[in-house]
Amino acid sequence: MAPELSSARLALRPAGLDDLAAVHGLWTEPSVRRFLFDDRTLGEHEVRGFLARSEESFRTRGYGLWLGFEGRDPAIAAFAALVPQEPPGAPPSLIYGVRPAATGRGLATETARAVLAHAFGALALPRVHADVDAPNAASVRVLEKLGMVRAGERVGAWGDPLLDFTLDAAEFRAAEETR
């Protein structure tokens, strides 16, 4: 069974197929899809596929997509995921986001930090990767707050620059000690 996580303000639980409508609604919000999906509106079938792969990843790897909720509010406040990468054995990629009404309150950092703590703690992963569109200054700040280190730049699928970040377990522990 996939673990529930928590942060100072959020309860995080693994996403499942029952969350399809809520996740699809959030991921089709213009401010969420702008950078996460290169401003492409995902079809419900694509979100269903992501959720199914996440459930499988939780079973086989111990990680996937977590949804964060504030108190008794049933709306998703934030989400974070570790997504498997190719080739097998490559560090998973961190993705995260916040519903539009909850931006600017540190929830992206908080949610991603909880997922990283699980990755480097319970799962004992040695490294995590993230990439971000260069113009997404808010997301770059989140990665830097998490202690991630810029590892390079490349051209993304749509021709825009992507910044690559990495974080090793030891770097995460050191950043957490100084926090």
C-alpha positions as CSV (number, residue, x, y, z in Angstrom):
1,M,0.0,0.0,0.0
2,A,1.2,3.5,-0.9
3,P,2.1,5.6,2.1
4,E,0.3,8.8,3.2
5,L,2.6,11.7,3.9
6,S,2.2,15.0,5.7
7,S,3.7,18.4,5.9
8,A,3.1,21.3,8.2
9,R,-0.2,22.3,6.6
10,L,-1.1,19.4,4.3
11,A,-2.2,15.8,4.4
12,L,-0.9,14.0,1.3
13,R,-2.3,10.8,0.0
14,P,-1.6,8.7,-3.0
15,A,-3.7,9.6,-6.0
16,G,-5.8,6.9,-7.6
17,L,-8.3,6.4,-10.4
18,D,-11.1,7.6,-8.2
19,D,-9.4,11.0,-8.3
20,L,-9.7,11.3,-12.1
21,A,-12.2,14.1,-12.2
22,A,-10.4,16.3,-9.6
23,V,-6.9,15.8,-11.1
24,H,-8.2,16.3,-14.6
25,G,-9.9,19.5,-13.5
26,L,-6.7,20.8,-11.8
27,W,-4.4,19.8,-14.6
28,T,-6.4,21.5,-17.2
29,E,-6.3,24.8,-15.3
30,P,-4.4,27.3,-17.5
31,S,-1.9,28.3,-14.8
32,V,-1.1,24.6,-14.0
33,R,-0.9,23.3,-17.6
34,R,1.1,26.3,-18.7
35,F,4.5,24.9,-17.6
36,L,3.6,21.4,-16.5
37,F,2.2,20.3,-19.8
38,D,3.6,23.0,-22.1
39,D,0.2,24.7,-22.2
40,R,-1.4,21.6,-23.7
41,T,-4.9,20.6,-22.4
42,L,-4.8,17.0,-21.4
43,G,-7.6,14.7,-22.3
44,E,-9.3,12.7,-19.6
45,H,-7.8,9.5,-21.0
46,E,-4.3,10.9,-20.6
47,V,-4.9,11.8,-17.0
48,R,-6.4,8.3,-16.5
49,G,-3.2,6.8,-17.9
50,F,-1.0,8.9,-15.7
51,L,-3.0,7.8,-12.6
52,A,-2.9,4.2,-13.6
53,R,0.9,4.4,-14.1
54,S,1.2,6.1,-10.7
55,E,-0.8,3.3,-9.0
56,E,1.5,0.8,-10.7
57,S,4.6,2.8,-9.7
58,F,3.4,2.9,-6.0
59,R,3.1,-0.9,-6.1
60,T,6.5,-1.5,-7.7
61,R,8.7,1.4,-6.6
62,G,7.0,3.0,-3.6
63,Y,6.4,6.3,-5.3
64,G,4.0,8.1,-7.6
65,L,1.5,11.0,-7.4
66,W,0.5,12.4,-4.0
67,L,-2.4,14.9,-3.6
68,G,-2.2,17.5,-0.8
69,F,-5.3,18.7,1.1
70,E,-5.6,21.5,3.6
71,G,-7.7,20.6,6.7
72,R,-11.2,19.5,5.7
73,D,-11.1,21.2,2.3
74,P,-12.0,18.5,-0.3
75,A,-10.3,20.4,-3.1
76,I,-6.7,19.5,-4.0
77,A,-4.5,22.2,-2.7
78,A,-1.2,20.9,-4.2
79,F,0.3,17.8,-5.7
80,A,3.7,16.3,-6.1
81,A,5.0,13.2,-7.8
82,L,8.1,11.2,-8.5
83,V,7.9,9.9,-12.0
84,P,10.0,7.0,-13.2
85,Q,12.5,7.9,-16.0
86,E,14.3,6.0,-18.7
87,P,16.6,4.2,-18.8
88,P,15.6,1.9,-15.9
89,G,17.6,2.9,-12.8
90,A,17.7,6.6,-13.7
91,P,16.7,8.9,-10.9
92,P,12.9,9.7,-10.8
93,S,11.8,13.1,-11.8
94,L,10.0,15.4,-9.4
95,I,6.9,17.3,-10.5
96,Y,4.6,19.5,-8.4
97,G,2.0,22.1,-8.6
98,V,-0.6,24.1,-6.7
99,R,-4.2,24.9,-7.5
100,P,-4.5,28.5,-8.6
101,A,-6.3,29.7,-5.5
102,A,-3.5,28.4,-3.3
103,T,-0.5,29.9,-5.1
104,G,2.1,32.1,-3.3
105,R,1.7,30.4,0.1
106,G,4.7,27.9,-0.1
107,L,2.5,24.9,-0.7
108,A,4.5,23.7,-3.7
109,T,7.7,23.7,-1.7
110,E,6.0,22.0,1.3
111,T,4.5,19.3,-0.8
112,A,7.6,18.6,-2.8
113,R,9.7,18.6,0.4
114,A,7.4,15.9,1.9
115,V,7.8,13.7,-1.2
116,L,11.6,14.2,-1.2
117,A,11.8,13.3,2.5
118,H,10.0,10.0,1.6
119,A,12.3,9.4,-1.4
120,F,15.5,9.9,0.6
121,G,14.2,8.4,3.8
122,A,11.9,5.4,3.5
123,L,12.9,4.6,-0.1
124,A,16.6,5.4,0.3
125,L,16.9,6.8,-3.2
126,P,20.3,8.2,-3.9
127,R,19.2,11.0,-6.3
128,V,16.2,12.8,-7.7
129,H,15.9,14.9,-10.9
130,A,13.7,17.8,-11.8
131,D,13.4,19.9,-14.9
132,V,11.7,23.3,-15.3
133,D,11.0,25.6,-18.1
134,A,13.5,28.5,-17.9
135,P,10.8,31.2,-17.8
136,N,9.1,29.5,-14.8
137,A,10.8,31.6,-12.1
138,A,8.5,30.5,-9.3
139,S,9.3,26.9,-9.9
140,V,13.0,27.6,-10.1
141,R,12.7,29.2,-6.7
142,V,10.9,26.1,-5.3
143,L,13.7,23.9,-6.6
144,E,16.4,26.1,-5.1
145,K,14.5,26.2,-1.7
146,L,14.5,22.4,-1.8
147,G,18.3,22.5,-2.1
148,M,18.3,21.2,-5.7
149,V,21.4,22.1,-7.8
150,R,21.2,23.2,-11.4
151,A,22.9,20.6,-13.5
152,G,22.5,21.9,-17.0
153,E,20.2,23.3,-19.7
154,R,18.7,21.6,-22.8
155,V,16.1,22.3,-25.4
156,G,12.6,21.0,-24.4
157,A,10.1,19.2,-26.6
158,W,8.7,22.5,-27.8
159,G,12.0,24.2,-28.4
160,D,12.0,26.1,-25.2
161,P,14.9,25.9,-22.8
162,L,14.6,23.5,-19.9
163,L,16.8,23.7,-16.8
164,D,17.9,20.4,-15.2
165,F,18.2,20.1,-11.5
166,T,19.4,17.3,-9.3
167,L,19.4,16.6,-5.6
168,D,21.4,13.8,-3.8
169,A,20.2,12.3,-0.6
170,A,23.2,13.8,1.3
171,E,22.5,17.3,-0.1
172,F,18.9,17.0,0.9
173,R,19.8,16.0,4.5
174,A,22.3,18.8,4.8
175,A,19.7,21.4,3.5
176,E,17.1,20.1,5.9
177,E,19.5,20.5,8.8
178,T,20.0,24.2,8.0
179,R,16.3,24.8,7.4
